[in-house]
Amino acid sequence: MDLELSDVLDVEALAREYAKRKRGQVKGFLKPRSAERLYQFLREETPWGLVYNNKTDVIELPNEKVRQMGPDQMQSLYRDVYARASKNYQYLYYYYPILTSYLSEKNRDFFLHRVLEFVNSGPVLEFVRKLTGIDDIIKADGQATLFQQNNFLHLHHDEDTEEGWRCAYVINLTKKWSPNWGGYLQFFDENEDIEDAFIPIYNTLNIFTVPQAHSVSYVPLFADGARLSITGWFRYK
């Protein structure tokens, strides 16, 4: 099944709203059948790994490694992450590296590879150029992400000098998320006050020009759900 962009989006109205703060939400981004297929795949069929950082080093544990870890190993990993998080930039969440998997040319029929083809399709790239007013966007990357209990992404800006990032995107595929469960995409002003925050909404594209100060708020132990999404950047090179 191919993923399809909704054909009832008013890009001109969305672009006017986007221009005010260089960020926006596009509800009903995918056709309903596409959104449901992607949701089901993320929920039931994605082999989630775990990603976190140790200072500037990105640590990616594939699904096979995560499944081999015992409770003591996982608790030790979390303790180390939390110790760094108290004073330094830190993140911890589950992921699947769509772009890396796609470029490896293995398992070419894997459904998440269709996601990368979708965000790089002509209709989507043209929609994003019109929405953001950024005319030199030519491609996108992507990964699948899952935030659940104890996961978070600290405040950062997505400043880039090499990858050609123009805007970050999040395609939300989360159903029935409570505002008490964290997981908000938060935006900060120059005083580090929260000036905007987006709760995960099913079949909604969140998109914003980078750099901007933002984070994903901590998901507490009592959260009873999974924040599912496709994330990445639209790029000029």
N, C-alpha and C positions, 0 to 999 in steps of 0.2 A: 504493500500500500504506500503510495506517495503522500507526503504531507502537503497540505494546501493552506495557503493564506486566505483569511476571510475575504469575501468579496463585497462586504457591506461597511467597510471602514471609511470614514471621512477624513482623509489624510490632511486636507487643508485646515480643518478645524483642529485636528490634533497638533499640527505644526504651529498654529498660533499659540496654543497652550504651552507647547514645548519651548518656544522662543522666550518665554518669560523667565525661566530658571534653568534652561538647558537640561531639562529632565522631563519625563512624562510616563504615563501609563496608557497602554492600549488594551482595553478589555475586549474579549472575544477575538483575540489575535488570530487564532486558527479556526478553520471550519470545525464544527463540533465533533465530527467523526475522527478527524485527525488528532484533536486534543485528547479524546478518550483513548485512542490507540496508544498515543505517546504516554499518557498517564499510566495505563495498564502495564506498559513495558517497563517504565521506571519503577513501578511499585512491585512487580512480580518477577521480572526477568533480567534485570540489570545486575551484573556481577560487581558489586560495589567494593572499591578499595578505600583506603584511608589516606588523607593527605594532611600534612602539618609542616611547620617550619622549625628549624633550629637556627635562630638568628637569620642569616641570609641564605642558608641551605634549605632547599625544598625537599622534603622527605615524602616519597610516594610509595605506599605499601599496596601492592596489587591484591585483588580479592583472595588469591590462593594463600598469600602470606597472612592476611588478616584471619582467615579461617583456621590457620595453624596455631595462632597465638592463644595461649591459655589465659585464664582470668588474672593470674598474677602478672603475666607479661603486659596485659592490657592496662591493668591498674598502674604499673610502673611507668608505662608510656604516658598515661594521663597525668600522673603526678609530675613528671618532668615538664610536660607542656604547661600545666598550671603554674609551676614555679617560674617559668619564663614569662608567662602571660601577666604576672603581677607587675612587671617592670618594663617589658619590651613588647614590640609588635609581635602578634602571634595569631595563628588560626589553626582550626582543627575541624574537619568535616569529612564526610564520605564523598567519593567521586568516581567517575569513570572517564578516562581520557579519550574522548571521541576523536579528536584530531590525530593524536599519536596512533591510535588504533587504526584509523582510516589510512594513514600514510604507510603503515606497516604492510598493507595489502593482504592482511590475513582476514579470513572470515568476511569476505566482501559482501555477503548477504546479511550481515548483522544489521538489525533494524536501526540502531542509533547512527549508523553511517548515513542513513537517509536524512537524518537531522542536519548533518554538516552540508549535504548537498542542498537541502532546503534553504538554509540561511545564506548560502552562496548562489542561490538561483536569481535570475533576472528580476522577477517580480518583487522578491523580498529586498534585494539591494536597492532597487528603485524606490520602493516604499520608504526605506530607511533614509535614503538621500533626501527625499521630499520632506519627511518628518523632521529631520534634524537640521536641514539646510546645509549639510556637509556634502559637497558635490564630488569630492575626490575619493569617497569610499568605494573600494573595488572588491573586497572580500571579507570573510569572517572566519574566526576560529570557533571552538566550542568544547565544552565538557558538560557532563551530567553531574549534578550535585545533590546531596542529601544531607540536610541538617536535622539532627534529632537530639535527644537528651545530651547535654554537656558540650554541644558543638557551638562554634562561634567564629567570627571573623572580625578582628580588631579594626579600628579606624585606620584608613589609609587613603591614598589619593589616586592610585593608578597612573602615576607619572611614568611616561615611557619615552625613551630616546631611540630605541632600536626596532621595536616590533610594529610601529606604525599604527598604534591604537588611536582611534578617533572617538569612539563611544563604546561604553560597556552596555551589555544587555543581559536581561534575565527573563527567560520564558517560564513563568510559574505554572506548575502542574500540581498544585497542592489543593486538596479538598478539605473543607471543614476545619480550618485552622483557627484556634482561639487566640484572641489578643493577649491572653495571659501567658502564652507559650513562647514569647520572644520571637526570634526569627525575622524581625522587621529589617528591611533595607532602610537604613537611617542616613540622613544627610546633615552635615554640620556647617554652621557659619564660621566666620573668622574668630569668634569667641569660643568655639567648640560647643555651642548650644545646638541642640537638635532643632533644625528648622523645617524638616520634612521627614516623614517616615511612611513606608509602604508595607502594609501587611501582605503576606502571600495571598493572592487571589487566583483561583483556578482560571487557566487559559487567558492570562494577562501578560503582556510584554511590558516590563520595566526597562527603560532605556535612558541613558544620560551621557552627556559629553564629558570626556575626561581631559585633564584631571579635575576631580571633585572629591572633597573629603566625605567618606562614607564608610559604613560598617554593616555587618549583619549581627544583630543583638543576640546575646547568649540565650540558648534554649535550655530551660531549667529541667531538673530531674522529674518534675511532675507533668511535663509536657507529654501528651498522649497522641503523638502523631509524627509524621515525617514531612519535612519541607522539601519538596521535590522540584527540581528546575533544570533547565538548560541554560548555561551561562557562557559568556565569552566577550569578545570585542569585535566590532566592525572596524576595519583597518584600511589605510590608504596604501599599504605595501605588504 
